[in-house]
Amino acid sequence: MHAKAALPAYFLTDLSKFGHDGVIDFTIIDSFFCPEVSVFSFDTGIVYTSAGLLGVLLYMIAYLGLQTGQLRGGTVPHTSLNLMASSLVLVSLSQDFNLSAAIIQIIWLAISIFGLSRIYYLYKTTRLSADEAQFILAKMPQMTRPMARRFLDAGRWVDAAPGTVLAQEGEVLGALIYLAEGQAQVTSDGVEIATCEPGSLVGELTFLAGGPASATVVLSQPSRFFIVTRAALAQRLRRDSHFELFLEQALSREARQKLLATNLKARASGPLPSPGT
């Protein structure tokens, strides 16, 4: 049954399109405002599709970053990208469900959550002493705290007296030394060529490639230093390419700084004598 209402005569002309004989048929008005034809309707499918596409994009960014060296596996940025990507793809599957795809995303999500939890646990439980933290911050700032802990555990700290020989010219050192306190004299062919102050590395030129020391280094003051042998790090260097890269960068940076300091010192001492004078 249709609901109808009588209206005054002066409304009949304007409202005649809604009914007959001056009577409004409200079922016609209801159909006019029907949600199925409303201009304000919104397709929620677009939201799910967009979530899935964004998830795929994040997967691609994570993989591309890993392959180009911009991201490192097992770190917070890389793991977070995988976590967000799997979550978004899983949301998109709630509209167009696929069991196999859903299982993959759930497993990926669980692994990412486990990875982030592990990173947090290692970060909170790994401790560095004041000397260790200063060493890593100054020479190898890219290393994570757990990676730095593994590196430091491979070596040892030594308190030594003046006269202790750290490196002998012409002999294979096979170790990397960080001078935390004290001072050392560097000589070549019996001539003093440099001084190692606190914060200096010894053996950076030959540590990775091997070969004999190019100079003799002897402590001139009571000193404290950290020493790690290449043999102790051999397995870590083979298994962890990122660790090897960080170490190479630190040693190359130290070598450049020493070369620059030597050049500045030579320039300050005046021009070299001409041949034959």
Secondary structure in CASP SS format (residue, H / E / C, confidence):
PFRMAT SS
TARGET T0000
AUTHOR 0000-0000-0000
METHOD secondary structure of the structure
MODEL  1
M C 1.00
H C 1.00
A C 1.00
K E 1.00
A E 1.00
A E 1.00
L C 1.00
P C 1.00
A H 1.00
Y H 1.00
F H 1.00
L H 1.00
T H 1.00
D H 1.00
L H 1.00
S H 1.00
K H 1.00
F H 1.00
G C 1.00
H C 1.00
D C 1.00
G C 1.00
V E 1.00
I E 1.00
D E 1.00
F H 1.00
T H 1.00
I H 1.00
I H 1.00
D H 1.00
S H 1.00
F H 1.00
F C 1.00
C C 1.00
P H 1.00
E H 1.00
V H 1.00
S C 1.00
V C 1.00
F C 1.00
S C 1.00
F C 1.00
D C 1.00
T C 1.00
G H 1.00
I H 1.00
V H 1.00
Y H 1.00
T H 1.00
S H 1.00
A H 1.00
G H 1.00
L H 1.00
L H 1.00
G H 1.00
V H 1.00
L H 1.00
L H 1.00
Y H 1.00
M H 1.00
I H 1.00
A H 1.00
Y H 1.00
L H 1.00
G H 1.00
L H 1.00
Q H 1.00
T H 1.00
G C 1.00
Q C 1.00
L C 1.00
R C 1.00
G C 1.00
G C 1.00
T C 1.00
V H 1.00
P H 1.00
H H 1.00
T H 1.00
S H 1.00
L H 1.00
N H 1.00
L H 1.00
M H 1.00
A H 1.00
S H 1.00
S H 1.00
L H 1.00
V H 1.00
L H 1.00
V H 1.00
S H 1.00
L H 1.00
S C 1.00
Q C 1.00
D C 1.00
F C 1.00
N C 1.00
L H 1.00
S H 1.00
A H 1.00
A H 1.00
I H 1.00
I H 1.00
Q H 1.00
I H 1.00
I H 1.00
W H 1.00
L H 1.00
A H 1.00
I H 1.00
S H 1.00
I H 1.00
F H 1.00
G H 1.00
L H 1.00
S H 1.00
R H 1.00
I H 1.00
Y H 1.00
Y H 1.00
L H 1.00
Y H 1.00
K H 1.00
T H 1.00
T C 1.00
R C 1.00
L C 1.00
S C 1.00
A H 1.00
D H 1.00
E H 1.00
A H 1.00
Q H 1.00
F H 1.00
I H 1.00
L H 1.00
A H 1.00
K H 1.00
M C 1.00
P C 1.00
Q C 1.00
M C 1.00
T C 1.00
R H 1.00
P H 1.00
M H 1.00
A H 1.00
R H 1.00
R H 1.00
F H 1.00
L H 1.00
D H 1.00
A C 1.00
G C 1.00
R E 1.00
W E 1.00
V E 1.00
D E 1.00
A E 1.00
A C 1.00
P C 1.00
G C 1.00
T C 1.00
V E 1.00
L E 1.00
A E 1.00
Q C 1.00
E E 1.00
G C 1.00
E C 1.00
V E 1.00
L C 1.00
G C 1.00
A E 1.00
L E 1.00
I E 1.00
Y E 1.00
L E 1.00
A E 1.00
E E 1.00
G C 1.00
Q C 1.00
A E 1.00
Q E 1.00
V E 1.00
T E 1.00
S E 1.00
D C 1.00
G C 1.00
V E 1.00
E E 1.00
I E 1.00
A E 1.00
T E 1.00
C E 1.00
E C 1.00
P C 1.00
G C 1.00
S C 1.00
L E 1.00
V E 1.00
G C 1.00
E C 1.00
L C 1.00
T C 1.00
F C 1.00
L C 1.00
A C 1.00
G C 1.00
G C 1.00
P E 1.00
A E 1.00
S C 1.00
A C 1.00
T E 1.00
V E 1.00
V E 1.00
L E 1.00
S C 1.00
Q C 1.00
P C 1.00
S E 1.00
R E 1.00
F E 1.00
F E 1.00
I E 1.00
V E 1.00
T E 1.00
R H 1.00
A H 1.00
A H 1.00
L H 1.00
A H 1.00
Q H 1.00
R H 1.00
L H 1.00
R H 1.00
R H 1.00
D C 1.00
S H 1.00
H H 1.00
F H 1.00
E H 1.00
L H 1.00
F H 1.00
L H 1.00
E H 1.00
Q H 1.00
A H 1.00
L H 1.00
S H 1.00
R H 1.00
E H 1.00
A H 1.00
R H 1.00
Q H 1.00
K H 1.00
L H 1.00
L H 1.00
A H 1.00
T H 1.00
N H 1.00
L H 1.00
K H 1.00
A H 1.00
R H 1.00
A H 1.00
S C 1.00
G C 1.00
P C 1.00
L C 1.00
P C 1.00
S C 1.00
P C 1.00
G C 1.00
T C 1.00
END
